[in-house]
Structure formats: structure tokens, C-alpha cells
Amino acid sequence: MVVATLVPNMLNTWASSRLHPTLNAIVGMLTPPLTGVLGWLWLGESLAGLQWFGMILTLVGIGVSVLRPAPARTGRDR
């Protein structure tokens, strides 16, 4: 139990210090849908329609945040 909690947290901390903050946030947002799909595929867990809807909604939100154009730079940002 301790290893299952400790190892992912240590890897997350390590990755967070090496990834761009935007990429780190995207990876963090992917965790719940990925966990649900892997549980369904690998462990044979059943998922309700609302859970599938939530995963799809999360993926759409990630897509919108990634594809959204960067805000215009002002004179102070340069």
C-alpha cells in the first residue's frame, strides 16, 4: 500500500520539476480519464454512462485548453 502511494507521488514530483508548467497541468488533467479507461480495459471494471461522459468532457476541456491561442502580448510582456 505504501509503495503504491509513494512511487507515483515521487514520480509526479520528479516530473513536475522537469516539465513546463502547462505540460504538467495537461498531464495532471489526463490522469482521471486515463485511470478510468485503464481500469475498464485492464481490470474489467464497469463504468457508468455518467463516468464516460465525465471522461469525454475532461478530454474536450483539455483539447480546448491546448488548442486555444496564446493571449496577445502587451508591451510590458516583452
MDAnalysis code that builds the backbone (N, CA, C; Angstrom):
import MDAnalysis as mda
import numpy as np

u = mda.Universe.empty(234, n_residues=78, atom_resindex=np.repeat(np.arange(78), 3), trajectory=True)
u.add_TopologyAttr("name", ["N", "CA", "C"] * 78)
u.add_TopologyAttr("resid", np.arange(1, 79))
u.add_TopologyAttr("resname", ["MET", "VAL", "VAL", "ALA", "THR", "LEU", "VAL", "PRO", "ASN", "MET", "LEU", "ASN", "THR", "TRP", "ALA", "SER", "SER", "ARG", "LEU", "HIS", "PRO", "THR", "LEU", "ASN", "ALA", "ILE", "VAL", "GLY", "MET", "LEU", "THR", "PRO", "PRO", "LEU", "THR", "GLY", "VAL", "LEU", "GLY", "TRP", "LEU", "TRP", "LEU", "GLY", "GLU", "SER", "LEU", "ALA", "GLY", "LEU", "GLN", "TRP", "PHE", "GLY", "MET", "ILE", "LEU", "THR", "LEU", "VAL", "GLY", "ILE", "GLY", "VAL", "SER", "VAL", "LEU", "ARG", "PRO", "ALA", "PRO", "ALA", "ARG", "THR", "GLY", "ARG", "ASP", "ARG"])
u.atoms.positions = np.array([
    [0.828, -1.193, 0.000],
    [0.000, 0.000, 0.000],
    [0.868, 1.251, 0.000],
    [1.896, 1.273, 0.808],
    [2.771, 2.441, 0.879],
    [3.482, 2.649, -0.457],
    [3.934, 1.570, -1.077],
    [4.641, 1.678, -2.351],
    [3.709, 2.207, -3.430],
    [2.464, 1.747, -3.443],
    [1.502, 2.200, -4.449],
    [1.206, 3.692, -4.328],
    [1.365, 4.241, -3.157],
    [1.152, 5.670, -2.952],
    [2.450, 6.449, -3.109],
    [3.529, 5.922, -2.583],
    [4.805, 6.631, -2.576],
    [5.409, 6.772, -3.968],
    [5.438, 5.696, -4.734],
    [6.097, 5.726, -6.044],
    [5.433, 6.724, -6.996],
    [4.104, 6.695, -7.184],
    [3.505, 7.690, -8.076],
    [3.739, 9.131, -7.617],
    [3.684, 9.368, -6.315],
    [3.923, 10.725, -5.825],
    [5.358, 11.164, -6.059],
    [6.301, 10.259, -5.874],
    [7.702, 10.608, -6.132],
    [7.925, 10.887, -7.620],
    [7.326, 10.065, -8.485],
    [7.453, 10.293, -9.923],
    [6.787, 11.601, -10.340],
    [5.647, 11.912, -9.753],
    [4.970, 13.165, -10.065],
    [5.811, 14.364, -9.639],
    [6.396, 14.286, -8.475],
    [7.257, 15.368, -8.004],
    [8.461, 15.535, -8.913],
    [9.060, 14.436, -9.310],
    [10.214, 14.479, -10.202],
    [9.832, 15.090, -11.553],
    [8.711, 14.642, -12.118],
    [8.277, 15.154, -13.419],
    [7.886, 16.626, -13.327],
    [7.260, 17.026, -12.235],
    [6.831, 18.416, -12.076],
    [8.002, 19.375, -12.087],
    [9.122, 18.938, -11.587],
    [10.290, 19.826, -11.561],
    [10.998, 19.890, -12.898],
    [10.637, 19.025, -13.846],
    [11.330, 18.986, -15.126],
    [10.454, 19.358, -16.318],
    [9.158, 19.420, -16.146],
    [8.244, 19.741, -17.239],
    [7.828, 21.205, -17.185],
    [7.475, 21.740, -18.340],
    [6.904, 23.080, -18.395],
    [5.582, 23.041, -17.620],
    [5.240, 24.089, -16.894],
    [4.022, 24.065, -16.079],
    [2.754, 23.737, -16.878],
    [2.657, 24.224, -18.108],
    [1.479, 23.924, -18.921],
    [1.387, 22.441, -19.220],
    [2.494, 21.847, -19.612],
    [2.512, 20.418, -19.910],
    [2.226, 19.605, -18.651],
    [2.747, 20.039, -17.535],
    [2.494, 19.351, -16.267],
    [1.005, 19.382, -15.920],
    [0.355, 20.522, -16.160],
    [-1.083, 20.628, -15.886],
    [-1.887, 19.723, -16.814],
    [-1.483, 19.640, -18.071],
    [-2.189, 18.781, -19.026],
    [-2.057, 17.319, -18.612],
    [-0.866, 16.911, -18.233],
    [-0.653, 15.537, -17.785],
    [-1.508, 15.266, -16.544],
    [-1.561, 16.226, -15.641],
    [-2.380, 16.060, -14.436],
    [-3.857, 15.930, -14.757],
    [-4.333, 16.675, -15.781],
    [-5.742, 16.582, -16.165],
    [-6.054, 15.259, -16.854],
    [-5.048, 14.636, -17.453],
    [-5.265, 13.357, -18.136],
    [-5.363, 12.177, -17.169],
    [-4.909, 12.348, -15.961],
    [-4.852, 11.240, -15.008],
    [-6.214, 10.587, -14.741],
    [-7.278, 11.337, -14.399],
    [-8.561, 10.665, -14.120],
    [-9.136, 9.887, -15.307],
    [-9.194, 10.475, -16.525],
    [-9.726, 9.674, -17.631],
    [-8.858, 8.455, -17.950],
    [-7.548, 8.629, -17.884],
    [-6.656, 7.515, -18.166],
    [-6.837, 6.403, -17.137],
    [-6.994, 6.767, -15.896],
    [-7.216, 5.782, -14.841],
    [-8.520, 5.019, -15.084],
    [-9.569, 5.734, -15.456],
    [-10.843, 5.083, -15.730],
    [-10.766, 4.111, -16.894],
    [-10.130, 4.532, -17.982],
    [-10.020, 3.669, -19.159],
    [-9.147, 2.453, -18.862],
    [-8.040, 2.660, -18.181],
    [-7.176, 1.523, -17.854],
    [-7.864, 0.553, -16.900],
    [-8.612, 1.073, -15.954],
    [-9.370, 0.195, -15.061],
    [-10.403, -0.617, -15.824],
    [-11.018, 0.007, -16.830],
    [-12.008, -0.673, -17.645],
    [-11.353, -1.738, -18.523],
    [-10.244, -1.361, -19.176],
    [-9.582, -2.303, -20.088],
    [-8.818, -3.401, -19.356],
    [-8.036, -3.005, -18.366],
    [-7.104, -3.932, -17.738],
    [-7.732, -4.735, -16.607],
    [-8.543, -4.077, -15.802],
    [-9.102, -4.730, -14.627],
    [-10.540, -5.199, -14.805],
    [-11.139, -4.853, -15.947],
    [-12.511, -5.275, -16.195],
    [-13.548, -4.522, -15.378],
    [-13.201, -3.339, -14.911],
    [-14.146, -2.518, -14.150],
    [-15.276, -2.056, -15.070],
    [-16.447, -1.890, -14.510],
    [-17.557, -1.356, -15.302],
    [-17.678, 0.139, -15.027],
    [-17.967, 0.884, -16.083],
    [-18.111, 2.328, -15.964],
    [-19.528, 2.712, -16.379],
    [-20.130, 3.585, -15.610],
    [-21.478, 4.065, -15.912],
    [-21.413, 5.128, -17.010],
    [-22.539, 5.396, -17.607],
    [-22.612, 6.409, -18.658],
    [-22.143, 7.775, -18.189],
    [-22.470, 8.122, -16.953],
    [-22.053, 9.421, -16.417],
    [-20.530, 9.494, -16.288],
    [-19.897, 8.381, -15.973],
    [-18.436, 8.355, -15.877],
    [-17.805, 8.529, -17.257],
    [-18.361, 7.858, -18.266],
    [-17.865, 8.047, -19.638],
    [-18.057, 9.503, -20.072],
    [-19.211, 10.069, -19.747],
    [-19.480, 11.461, -20.089],
    [-18.465, 12.384, -19.423],
    [-18.172, 12.142, -18.159],
    [-17.192, 12.965, -17.446],
    [-15.805, 12.857, -18.054],
    [-15.418, 11.652, -18.461],
    [-14.098, 11.484, -19.091],
    [-14.040, 12.215, -20.427],
    [-15.107, 12.101, -21.212],
    [-15.138, 12.795, -22.504],
    [-15.130, 14.300, -22.297],
    [-15.884, 14.779, -21.329],
    [-15.905, 16.210, -21.032],
    [-14.524, 16.702, -20.598],
    [-13.825, 15.905, -19.806],
    [-12.463, 16.255, -19.395],
    [-11.534, 16.329, -20.595],
    [-11.622, 15.360, -21.503],
    [-10.773, 15.364, -22.696],
    [-11.088, 16.547, -23.606],
    [-12.359, 16.909, -23.725],
    [-12.729, 18.094, -24.510],
    [-12.131, 19.347, -23.862],
    [-12.216, 19.445, -22.550],
    [-11.624, 20.589, -21.852],
    [-10.130, 20.679, -22.056],
    [-9.455, 19.541, -22.040],
    [-8.017, 19.525, -22.290],
    [-7.744, 19.990, -23.717],
    [-8.535, 19.487, -24.659],
    [-8.358, 19.894, -26.057],
    [-8.551, 21.391, -26.246],
    [-9.567, 21.944, -25.605],
    [-9.815, 23.385, -25.710],
    [-8.656, 24.169, -25.114],
    [-8.147, 23.725, -23.986],
    [-7.051, 24.463, -23.342],
    [-5.754, 24.352, -24.135],
    [-5.558, 23.247, -24.825],
    [-4.332, 23.079, -25.612],
    [-4.426, 23.833, -26.930],
    [-5.581, 23.792, -27.564],
    [-5.730, 24.397, -28.881],
    [-6.035, 25.886, -28.843],
    [-6.382, 26.402, -27.682],
    [-6.689, 27.824, -27.552],
    [-5.445, 28.650, -27.865],
    [-5.590, 29.692, -28.669],
    [-4.406, 30.505, -28.980],
    [-3.898, 31.237, -27.731],
    [-2.613, 31.474, -27.737],
    [-1.999, 32.191, -26.608],
    [-2.500, 33.630, -26.591],
    [-2.642, 34.210, -25.400],
    [-3.098, 35.599, -25.325],
    [-2.083, 36.533, -25.979],
    [-2.601, 37.626, -26.520],
    [-1.725, 38.607, -27.164],
    [-0.777, 39.200, -26.137],
    [0.446, 39.443, -26.550],
    [1.441, 40.030, -25.648],
    [1.295, 41.548, -25.636],
    [1.426, 42.107, -24.486],
    [1.379, 43.561, -24.366],
    [2.799, 44.093, -24.328],
    [2.934, 45.373, -24.344],
    [4.261, 45.987, -24.309],
    [5.035, 45.630, -23.061],
    [4.343, 45.426, -21.941],
    [5.033, 45.090, -20.689],
    [5.532, 43.660, -20.675],
    [4.957, 42.772, -21.493],
    [5.358, 41.371, -21.512],
    [6.644, 41.140, -22.290],
    [7.026, 42.063, -23.113],
    [8.194, 41.862, -23.986],
    [9.484, 42.137, -23.329],
])
